[in-house]
Amino acid sequence: MKETYFAWKLIKRIAPYVLLFYALLLLSAFISFYAFTSIPSLGEYRDTFLQATKKRVSTIMESAFPAFDIFKHNMMIALLMALPYVGVIAFLYFTATTGIALGAILSASEAGLVQHLALVSSIFLPHGILEALAYSIALHSATRKSLKSMLKFLPVIAIMLLVAALVEYGELLLLHHTG
């Protein structure tokens, strides 16, 4: 009973951070999509984001333990987000840059509206939801301005990100084999 109360209390506390995560992610994706498609001189920046994203995915897929590499990358981001005082800035930076990368991918695509919506909806795949929850818990612990709080939530964050990494790797395998 006590565990259920703790879980419910945590969900109520992180809900605003989850909403902030998705709002910032979608806002930065749509703004960057609009900018990349409307301002031709930004094409070089878009290409830089695309190359970095392709390189990151390629590096992951070619590594000996791809799921562990995904986990390691996401855990480093979560650790920065969980740090008191630094966490809010890290949260804003990493969420916005992820949105910009998504906007770059969308703007480079010749696909129609349905395909663009499908790509945007990919942030709501199971791994994306788990990552959003883990990052929101990390931000919640950062706003409490206590290393003790960070250490308390770290195991939960790590487990969520490990499961998210395994799921994301499975999703990447499916994409790699089907497309």
C-alpha positions as CSV (number, residue, x, y, z in Angstrom):
1,M,0.0,0.0,0.0
2,K,2.8,2.3,0.9
3,E,4.5,1.7,-2.5
4,T,1.3,2.5,-4.3
5,Y,1.0,5.8,-2.4
6,F,4.6,6.7,-3.2
7,A,4.1,5.9,-6.9
8,W,0.9,7.9,-7.1
9,K,2.6,10.9,-5.3
10,L,5.6,10.7,-7.7
11,I,3.3,10.6,-10.8
12,K,1.4,13.7,-9.6
13,R,4.7,15.5,-9.0
14,I,6.3,14.7,-12.3
15,A,3.2,15.2,-14.5
16,P,4.0,18.9,-15.1
17,Y,7.6,18.0,-16.1
18,V,6.3,15.3,-18.6
19,L,4.0,17.9,-20.1
20,L,6.9,20.4,-20.2
21,F,9.1,17.8,-21.9
22,Y,6.6,17.1,-24.7
23,A,5.6,20.7,-25.1
24,L,9.2,21.9,-25.5
25,L,10.1,18.9,-27.7
26,L,7.2,19.5,-30.1
27,L,7.6,23.3,-30.0
28,S,11.3,23.1,-30.9
29,A,10.6,20.5,-33.6
30,F,7.9,22.5,-35.3
31,I,9.8,25.8,-35.0
32,S,12.9,24.2,-36.5
33,F,10.9,22.5,-39.2
34,Y,9.4,25.8,-40.2
35,A,12.7,27.6,-40.0
36,F,14.6,24.9,-42.0
37,T,11.9,24.8,-44.7
38,S,11.4,28.6,-44.9
39,I,14.9,29.9,-44.6
40,P,17.2,28.4,-47.3
41,S,20.4,29.7,-45.6
42,L,19.6,27.3,-42.6
43,G,20.1,24.3,-44.9
44,E,23.7,23.9,-43.7
45,Y,22.6,23.7,-40.1
46,R,19.9,21.2,-40.9
47,D,22.5,19.0,-42.7
48,T,24.7,19.2,-39.7
49,F,21.9,17.9,-37.4
50,L,21.0,15.2,-39.9
51,Q,24.6,14.0,-40.3
52,A,25.1,14.0,-36.5
53,T,21.9,12.0,-36.0
54,K,22.8,9.5,-38.8
55,K,26.3,9.1,-37.3
56,R,24.9,8.5,-33.8
57,V,22.4,5.8,-35.1
58,S,25.1,4.2,-37.2
59,T,27.5,4.1,-34.4
60,I,24.9,2.5,-32.1
61,M,23.9,-0.1,-34.6
62,E,27.5,-1.1,-35.3
63,S,28.6,-1.4,-31.7
64,A,29.0,-4.7,-29.9
65,F,26.2,-3.8,-27.4
66,P,23.9,-1.3,-29.0
67,A,21.3,-1.3,-26.2
68,F,24.0,-0.6,-23.7
69,D,25.3,2.3,-25.8
70,I,21.7,3.8,-25.9
71,F,21.4,3.3,-22.2
72,K,24.8,4.9,-21.5
73,H,24.0,8.0,-23.6
74,N,20.5,8.5,-22.0
75,M,21.8,7.9,-18.5
76,M,24.5,10.5,-18.9
77,I,21.8,13.0,-20.0
78,A,19.6,12.0,-17.1
79,L,22.5,12.4,-14.6
80,L,23.0,15.9,-15.9
81,M,19.3,16.6,-15.6
82,A,19.2,15.3,-12.1
83,L,21.9,17.6,-10.8
84,P,20.7,20.4,-8.5
85,Y,21.0,23.8,-10.3
86,V,22.4,22.4,-13.5
87,G,19.5,20.0,-14.2
88,V,17.0,22.6,-15.4
89,I,19.5,24.0,-18.0
90,A,20.4,20.5,-19.1
91,F,16.7,19.5,-19.4
92,L,16.0,22.6,-21.6
93,Y,19.1,22.1,-23.7
94,F,18.8,18.3,-24.4
95,T,15.0,18.5,-25.0
96,A,15.3,21.5,-27.4
97,T,18.2,19.9,-29.3
98,T,16.3,16.7,-29.7
99,G,13.3,18.7,-31.0
100,I,15.6,20.5,-33.4
101,A,17.0,17.2,-34.7
102,L,13.4,16.0,-35.2
103,G,12.6,19.2,-37.1
104,A,15.7,18.7,-39.3
105,I,14.6,15.2,-40.1
106,L,11.1,16.3,-40.9
107,S,12.3,19.2,-43.1
108,A,14.6,17.0,-45.1
109,S,11.9,14.5,-45.8
110,E,9.9,14.6,-49.0
111,A,7.1,12.7,-47.4
112,G,3.6,14.0,-47.1
113,L,1.6,15.1,-44.0
114,V,0.7,11.6,-42.9
115,Q,4.3,10.4,-42.9
116,H,5.4,13.6,-41.0
117,L,2.7,13.0,-38.4
118,A,3.9,9.4,-38.1
119,L,7.4,10.5,-37.5
120,V,6.3,13.1,-34.9
121,S,4.2,10.4,-33.2
122,S,7.3,8.3,-32.8
123,I,8.2,10.3,-29.7
124,F,5.2,8.6,-28.2
125,L,6.5,5.1,-28.8
126,P,7.2,3.1,-25.6
127,H,10.9,4.0,-25.4
128,G,10.0,7.7,-25.8
129,I,7.5,7.6,-23.0
130,L,9.9,5.8,-20.7
131,E,12.6,8.3,-21.5
132,A,10.2,11.3,-20.9
133,L,9.2,9.8,-17.6
134,A,12.9,9.2,-16.5
135,Y,14.0,12.7,-17.6
136,S,11.0,14.2,-15.8
137,I,11.9,12.3,-12.6
138,A,15.5,13.6,-13.0
139,L,14.3,17.1,-13.4
140,H,12.0,16.7,-10.4
141,S,15.0,15.6,-8.3
142,A,17.0,18.6,-9.6
143,T,14.4,21.1,-8.6
144,R,14.5,19.7,-5.1
145,K,18.1,21.0,-5.0
146,S,19.4,18.0,-3.0
147,L,21.9,15.3,-3.9
148,K,20.1,13.1,-1.5
149,S,17.0,13.4,-3.7
150,M,19.0,12.7,-6.8
151,L,20.4,9.5,-5.3
152,K,17.0,8.4,-4.1
153,F,15.5,8.6,-7.6
154,L,18.6,7.3,-9.5
155,P,17.8,3.6,-9.4
156,V,14.3,4.3,-10.7
157,I,15.7,6.5,-13.5
158,A,18.3,3.8,-14.4
159,I,15.8,1.0,-14.6
160,M,13.4,3.1,-16.7
161,L,16.2,4.1,-19.1
162,L,17.6,0.5,-19.3
163,V,14.1,-0.8,-20.3
164,A,13.8,2.2,-22.7
165,A,17.2,1.4,-24.3
166,L,16.2,-2.3,-24.9
167,V,12.9,-1.2,-26.5
168,E,14.5,1.5,-28.6
169,Y,17.1,-0.9,-29.9
170,G,14.3,-3.3,-30.8
171,E,12.6,-0.5,-32.6
172,L,15.8,0.5,-34.4
173,L,16.2,-3.2,-35.5
174,L,12.7,-3.2,-36.9
175,L,13.3,0.0,-38.8
176,H,16.7,-1.1,-40.1
177,H,15.2,-4.4,-41.4
178,T,12.1,-2.9,-42.9
179,G,13.4,0.2,-44.4
